[in-house]
Amino acid sequence: MSTTKVAVVGASGYSGEELVRLLLAHPSAEIVCITSRQSAGRSVGEVFPRFRGLPGTSGLQFELPNPANIAGSGATLAFLALPHGAAAEIAVPLIEAGIRVIDLSADFRLRDPAVYAEFYGHPHPAPNLLTEAVYGLPERRSNEIRNARLVASPGCYPTSILLPLCPLLERGILDPAGIVISSMSGVSGAGRKADVSLLFAECNESVRAYGLPKHRHLSEIEQELSSAAGGNVRVTFNPHLVPITRGIQSTITARPSERGAERRIAEAYAAVYGKAPFVRLLGGDGPFPDTRHVALTNFIDIAWRFDDRTGTVILLSAEDNLTKGAAGQAIQSFNLMCGFPEIAGLL
């Protein structure tokens, strides 16, 4: 198997650190450039002591995120683990230099620049690239991802919601009206930043909602659900912060659009995800998804239940927000783009 030289831009955050962890163990990836404004000039082992002495870290030092230096490193693909707004500024010159980009920020997930401005509070910095960017959900866009030069890796919450819902909306099994989603995320989902509300003493022994009623991820959730349903979909999305480090659990309530939905849901999931290496179907009567069982993996576990009393379907999922919800999913796209086995470096 050939080796691809990669850059990790913005590697000092939680998603960036997870990218480094997975890429160092990837059989066909070589990190040749790693950047961070705060850690420039320091070695990988100094910033992340757990990586000391690992193959691929010798001589690897953090640099400033300079597009010319990234291009000069020999990298043919760059992972961008940067805040929204900052990612586009780096992506544009890298793409112009012929480097393929997988962006973990929100900068290229939305197709409509007006929606981006509505949810992110400023004009899109590179609207001409929005029509080219591929929404990088490998279970739904694998063929497009293979040929893309710009992949917009999905958000952690959307991944946990879209994978259970999209196949059912596509087949008309669920009524697209009245869908309610409650999701719980570990504290690492907020990123590595100084914030009083994220201190241990503030989060421990506490559960709280936030971002209501218009969390930023709602924009891409509704975009992709609308695409799956073939019409405008609006949902209620209630995110919560829970006192764990990593993991997302989502519970989705919807109404079947017809009788026989119980059989059709199982058939739809089997047809769509039967060969998907990272989707584990727990069934309509098996165990409930549990973040404990997906932590540090690229799996998403999906289950479902019917509530005859209320006439609703309950869909449940669990994933690791830093792996399947961020770095692992990005590497899944990387494998598709480079012609590697989809599971390379992830199992």
N, C-alpha and C positions, 0 to 999 in steps of 0.2 A: 504494500500500500504506500502510495506517495505521501510526502509531507507538505503541508501548506503552512507558509509563514504568516503569522497573524499579529495584529496589534490590539491591545486592550486599552482603550482611551477612557480615562476616568476610573481607574482600577482601584482606587482607595475606598470606595463606598461598599456597601454590603453586596450589591449585585456584582460589582467589579471584582471583589474578593472571591465571590463564588465562581465567576468566570475563570479567574486565575487557577483556582483549585481544580476545576474540571479540565481546563486546557492543559495543565501540567501533566495530567494523567491520560490525556488523549493520545492514542497511538499514532495519529497522523497530523498533529498540530504542533507547531513550534512558535512560542512567543518570542518575537524579535523586537518588540517595542511595547513599553508599558508607560502610561502617563498619569500624572496627578499634579495639580498645581501645588497642593499642600505638601506633597512628599517628594518633589523633584530633587534629584541628587542622592536620594537614599536607596539602598538596595531592597529587593523584594523581601529578603529574610529579615531585614531590620524593621520594615513596616508590618510584615506578617510573619512573626516568629515561627509559626507552625509550618511554614514552607522552607525553613532553613535546611540546606543540604539536599533538597530534592533535585532530581535531574531536571535540567532546563532552567535552573535559577542562577547558575554560576555567571557572574558578570552582568546579570540583568538588573538595571537600575531604572528607577522612575525618572521620567523626563517631563518637561513642560509639554502641553498638548499643542505642538506646532505641526500643522499639516505637512509642511515641507519635510520636516524631520521624520514624520511618520511614513511619508511616501519614500523617503530615502533609506528607510530601514530594511527595505526588501519585502515588507508585508504586502500580500496580495489581497488580504481581506482584513477589515477592521471592525471590531466590536466597539460600539459607543455606549458606555454606561454613564451618561452625563445627564444633568437636569434638562427638562424641556427648555427649548430656546437655545441653550448652549450646544446641543447636539447638532442642530442644523448648520450652525456656523462652521463646524468641523466637517460635517458630511459633504457639503457642497464641494470644497476644494479636493477632498479625497476622491470623490466620484469623478471629478474632472481629471484627476491624475490616473484614472483607470483602476482604482482600488474599490473592490466591492465592500458594501457596508451593511452591517446588521446593527440597527439602532434599537437600544432597549428603552429609550425615552418615548415620550408621547408625540414627538415632533412630526412623524410621518404616518401615524395611525389613522388619521381622519382624512377623508377624501375632500371635504368641503372646507376651504380656508375660513369661511364665515363661522362655521361651527367651532373651529379651533379658537378663533378670536373670542367667541362667546364663552367658552369653557375655560380658556387659559388666560384671558385678560389682555392679550396683545395680538397684533397682526401676525400672521404666520411668516416666519423669516425666509422661507424658500418655497412659495406656493407652486412654482413650476414643477417641483418634484413630486407633488402629491399624487398626480395621476399615474406616475410610474411606480411609486412605492407599492410593494406587495405586503399585505397584512399577513404577518408571519405565523399563522396558526397551522402547524404542519399537518394536522389531521384533516384540515379543510382546504389547504392551499399548496399541497406538496408540489404539484407540477409547476405552478407559477414561481414558487420559491426556488426551484432548481435552476431556473434561467434568470433570476432577478439579479440586478446589480445593487438594489436598495431594498432591504427587508425591514419592515417596521414590526419589531417583536411586540406581541400583545402585552397589555398590563396583566398584573397578577389576578386582580378581581375578575376582569373580563374572561380570562382563561377558564376560571372555575365556573363561570356562568354560561359561556357560549358553548362549551363542549357538551354539557347536558341538554341545552335548549335547542340549538340550531337544527339537529337532525329531526326533531319532532315538529318544529315550525315549518321546515321545508316540506314535510309530508302532510301537513295540515292536521296533525294529530291533536294539537293544542290550539285553543282559542288565543290569539295574540293579544287580546284585550284583558286587562286586569291581572297581569303577571306581577307577583310580589316576590322580591329577592331580599333575603337577609343574610349577610356575610359577616364572618368574623376573621380578623387578621391578627397575626402576631406583630409585635412592636417593630421588628426589622423592616416591615413594609413601609414605615415612615421614613426610612433612610437613615444614614449615619450623620446625624446633625445635632447640634446643641439646641435643645428645646426643653423648657421646664416641664411641659406636659408629658414628655417622654421619659423623664427620669424614673428610675426604678421605684422610688418611694411614691411616685404619682400613679404608676401603672400597676404595680403589684397589688393583688387583692382587689382589683377593680375592673369593671367592664363598662365601656361607655360607647355610645353612638357618636359619630362625627360626620362631617361633610354632607349633612342633610339640608335640603332635599335634592341637592344637585352636585353630587360628587363628580370630580372630573372624569373618572372612568365611565360614568354614565353615557358620555358622548360616544365612545367606541362600542359600548355594549349595545346601545340602541341602533347604531349604524349597522353592525353586523347582524343583529336580530332582524332588522328591517330587510336586509339583503336576503336572509334565509327565508323569511316569510313572504317575500315578494310584495311588501307593502309597508306602510308606516307603522312602526311598533313603538309604543311608549310603555315603560315599566316603572315600578316603584322599587328603588334600590336603597337599602338600609345597611350601610357598613358600620361595623363595630370594631373597636380595639379591645383585644383580650390579652391577659398577662402571660403570654408565651413568646418565645423569641422568634420562631418561624412557623409558618403554616397558615392555611386559609381553609375554612369550612363554609360552604354556601348551602342554604336551604331555600328552595324555589317552590312557590305555590302557583299553580295554574289550573285552568279548567279544560277538560277534554272537549274537543269540538264534535265528537261523535261517540257512539257506542262501540265497544270492542277496543277501546284505547289501551287497555292493559296488555292485550296480546300484541297490538301494533307497536307499542313502545319497545317491548323486548325484541321484536323483529327488526325495528329500525336501528336500535343500538347494535345488534348483532351484525347487521348488514354494513353499517358505517364503521364500526370499531372492532369488528371481529379479528382483523389482522393488524390493528394499530398497536405497536409495541408498548406504548406508555399509557394506554387507557385500560383500566381494570374495571370490568363490569361486575358489581356485587349483586345485581339482580333485584327482583321485586320482593324477595323474602329472605335475603341474606343479611349479613352484618351491615351496620351503618358505616359510612366513611368516617375515618378517624385520622386527625392530623398526625398522631403518633406513628401511624403505619406508612406515611408518605414522606416523613421528614428526611432530608438529605437524599431524596430520590427524584427522578423525573416522572414519576407516576402521578396520574390523577385517578382517584377511585370514585365511581359513580354508582348510586343506588336510587331506587324509586319505590314509592308506596302510593296506594290508592286509598282515599278517605271517602268511603261510601256515605258517611253521615253528612258530609258537606259537598260531595260531588266534585272533589278536587284531586289533583295529582300533586304529589310532593316529590321533587327531585332533590337529591343530595349529592354533594361532591366534596372532596378534600384533596389538597395539593400542598406542596411546599412552595411558598410564595417566592423564595429566592432561587429555586431550581426550576420546576415546571412553570412557575409563574414569572420567571426571568431568565437567569443564566442558562439553565438546562435546556429550556425551550429554544433559546438562541443558538445553542450548540446543535440542537436537533436540526434547525434550519441550516446551520453551517455544514452539517453532514450531507444534507440534500444538495446544497449548492456546489459542494466539492465532489460529489459522486461517491461519498463514503457510505458504509452501512448506516442506516438511521440511528442505530443504537450505539455507534462508536463513541467511546469515552463516557457513556451514560449508564452502562450496565456492568 
